[in-house]
Amino acid sequence: MKVAVLGKGKTGKKVIEKLGVHNEHTVFDSTNPPTIEKLKGHDIIISFLPGEPFLNYLDVLIDSKIPVVTGSTGFEWPSETASKLSKNGTPWVRAHNFSLGMNLVHEMIKVLAKADKLFESPNFKIHEIHHIMKIDAPSGTAISWQDWSKHKCDITSARTGDVVGDHKLTIETETEDIIVQHQAKDRGIFAAGALWSAQKIMAGEVPAGLNDFNDIAIKELL
Ligand SMILES: NC(=O)c1ccc[n+]([C@@H]2O[C@H](COP(=O)([O-])OP(=O)(O)OC[C@H]3O[C@@H](n4cnc5c(N)ncnc54)[C@H](OP(=O)(O)O)[C@@H]3O)[C@@H](O)[C@H]2O)c1
């Protein structure tokens, strides 16, 4: 496949590494911004741009009608994006966290969301740690975990060193604590999840519209 890679920073360069020599690719960054003309001829676009530039290029990406896999975080999706993609017939996959293991965590948190059935007023807390260059806080993953838990969580963030991504959900009750933790050890896991999604798109297994990575990956667990 011929891939347009948006961003060759900490995560984008892992995508480029994993594409290897068998897949043609073009890199787009500040010195080579994407345009409809330059994107023509690519089979798929993979973005690990920061949220703001991704949002600035959103209309160009939609108008290109090329499928997109995006891990960009730290922005609000315009509400009309999904309907534009469905109308265009273009499949997109997005994720706050492209770790394949995060799909197992998703399933666990869906179970933990039922804590109220067993405990009186359980307290949900999330602590996330990332490297000092991460712009957004709390992380998109922490926000997803809160959504999955169906509880208002007390979310705290720390920025230190080169931590790839560490998320911990604690459910405190009077008598016991339940803890789920996910630690990303290498940014290659995000590139692997993004490429896995790209292959699902190329295989025609992803419907047109704005799809969440978890909804695509969950099919593997059923
Ligand atoms: N969903 C996931 O699994 C996941 C995992 C990791 C990271 N992320 C997210 O991915 C994004 C990137 O993270 P990162 O740590 O890889 O970033 P990074 O190391 O800072 O790299 C950012 C890249 O974007 C390019 N860029 C910045 N502004 C641009 C612009 N206006 N036009 C074109 N290119 C531009 C940079 O190019 P220049 O050097 O030329 O400016 C650079 O190549 C963040 O939103 C992060 O939260 C998501």
The ligand as an SDF file (V2000), in Angstrom:
LIG
                    3D

 48 52  0  0  0  0  0  0  0  0999 V2000
   -3.5810    7.5490   19.5450 N   0  0  0  0  0  0  0  0  0  0  0  0
   -2.4110    7.0630   19.9330 C   0  0  0  0  0  0  0  0  0  0  0  0
   -2.2240    5.8490   20.1120 O   0  0  0  0  0  0  0  0  0  0  0  0
   -1.2700    8.0190   20.1550 C   0  0  0  0  0  0  0  0  0  0  0  0
   -0.0160    7.5730   20.5740 C   0  0  0  0  0  0  0  0  0  0  0  0
    1.0270    8.4980   20.6760 C   0  0  0  0  0  0  0  0  0  0  0  0
    0.8010    9.8240   20.3790 C   0  0  0  0  0  0  0  0  0  0  0  0
   -0.4440   10.2280   20.0120 N   0  0  0  0  0  0  0  0  0  0  0  0
   -0.7510   11.6160   19.6220 C   0  0  0  0  0  0  0  0  0  0  0  0
   -0.1280   11.8390   18.3540 O   0  0  0  0  0  0  0  0  0  0  0  0
    0.2140   13.2050   18.2450 C   0  0  0  0  0  0  0  0  0  0  0  0
    1.6890   13.3110   17.9060 C   0  0  0  0  0  0  0  0  0  0  0  0
    2.4670   12.8640   19.0030 O   0  0  0  0  0  0  0  0  0  0  0  0
    4.0620   12.7240   18.9120 P   0  0  0  0  0  0  0  0  0  0  0  0
    4.5350   12.6030   20.3010 O   0  0  0  0  0  0  0  0  0  0  0  0
    4.4400   11.6910   17.9130 O   0  0  0  0  0  0  0  0  0  0  0  0
    4.4330   14.1960   18.3290 O   0  0  0  0  0  0  0  0  0  0  0  0
    5.8120   14.8650   17.9750 P   0  0  0  0  0  0  0  0  0  0  0  0
    6.9660   13.9720   18.3200 O   0  0  0  0  0  0  0  0  0  0  0  0
    5.7860   16.2460   18.5520 O   0  0  0  0  0  0  0  0  0  0  0  0
    5.7470   14.9810   16.3580 O   0  0  0  0  0  0  0  0  0  0  0  0
    4.7890   15.8020   15.7420 C   0  0  0  0  0  0  0  0  0  0  0  0
    4.9730   15.7400   14.2230 C   0  0  0  0  0  0  0  0  0  0  0  0
    3.9460   16.5670   13.6610 O   0  0  0  0  0  0  0  0  0  0  0  0
    4.5360   17.4680   12.7410 C   0  0  0  0  0  0  0  0  0  0  0  0
    3.8330   18.7640   12.7400 N   0  0  0  0  0  0  0  0  0  0  0  0
    3.6620   19.6140   13.7840 C   0  0  0  0  0  0  0  0  0  0  0  0
    2.9840   20.7110   13.3720 N   0  0  0  0  0  0  0  0  0  0  0  0
    2.7170   20.5140   12.0460 C   0  0  0  0  0  0  0  0  0  0  0  0
    2.0420   21.2860   11.0570 C   0  0  0  0  0  0  0  0  0  0  0  0
    1.4750   22.4580   11.3360 N   0  0  0  0  0  0  0  0  0  0  0  0
    1.9710   20.8010    9.7970 N   0  0  0  0  0  0  0  0  0  0  0  0
    2.5310   19.6090    9.4750 C   0  0  0  0  0  0  0  0  0  0  0  0
    3.1990   18.8350   10.3690 N   0  0  0  0  0  0  0  0  0  0  0  0
    3.2830   19.2930   11.6330 C   0  0  0  0  0  0  0  0  0  0  0  0
    5.9460   17.6590   13.2270 C   0  0  0  0  0  0  0  0  0  0  0  0
    6.7180   18.0830   12.1250 O   0  0  0  0  0  0  0  0  0  0  0  0
    7.7660   19.2890   12.2570 P   0  0  0  0  0  0  0  0  0  0  0  0
    8.8790   18.7570   13.1050 O   0  0  0  0  0  0  0  0  0  0  0  0
    8.1270   19.5510   10.8360 O   0  0  0  0  0  0  0  0  0  0  0  0
    7.0110   20.4210   12.9180 O   0  0  0  0  0  0  0  0  0  0  0  0
    6.3090   16.2690   13.7160 C   0  0  0  0  0  0  0  0  0  0  0  0
    6.7730   15.4690   12.6460 O   0  0  0  0  0  0  0  0  0  0  0  0
   -0.1980   13.8500   19.5680 C   0  0  0  0  0  0  0  0  0  0  0  0
   -1.5050   14.3890   19.4340 O   0  0  0  0  0  0  0  0  0  0  0  0
   -0.2150   12.6750   20.5440 C   0  0  0  0  0  0  0  0  0  0  0  0
   -1.0600   12.8690   21.6670 O   0  0  0  0  0  0  0  0  0  0  0  0
   -1.4660    9.3570   19.8920 C   0  0  0  0  0  0  0  0  0  0  0  0
  1  2  1  0
  2  3  2  0
  2  4  1  0
  4  5  1  0
  4 48  2  0
  5  6  2  0
  6  7  1  0
  7  8  2  0
  8  9  1  0
  8 48  1  0
  9 10  1  0
  9 46  1  0
 10 11  1  0
 11 12  1  0
 11 44  1  0
 12 13  1  0
 13 14  1  0
 14 15  2  0
 14 16  1  0
 14 17  1  0
 17 18  1  0
 18 19  2  0
 18 20  1  0
 18 21  1  0
 21 22  1  0
 22 23  1  0
 23 24  1  0
 23 42  1  0
 24 25  1  0
 25 26  1  0
 25 36  1  0
 26 27  1  0
 26 35  1  0
 27 28  2  0
 28 29  1  0
 29 30  1  0
 29 35  2  0
 30 31  1  0
 30 32  2  0
 32 33  1  0
 33 34  2  0
 34 35  1  0
 36 37  1  0
 36 42  1  0
 37 38  1  0
 38 39  2  0
 38 40  1  0
 38 41  1  0
 42 43  1  0
 44 45  1  0
 44 46  1  0
 46 47  1  0
M  CHG  2   8   1  16  -1
M  END
$$$$
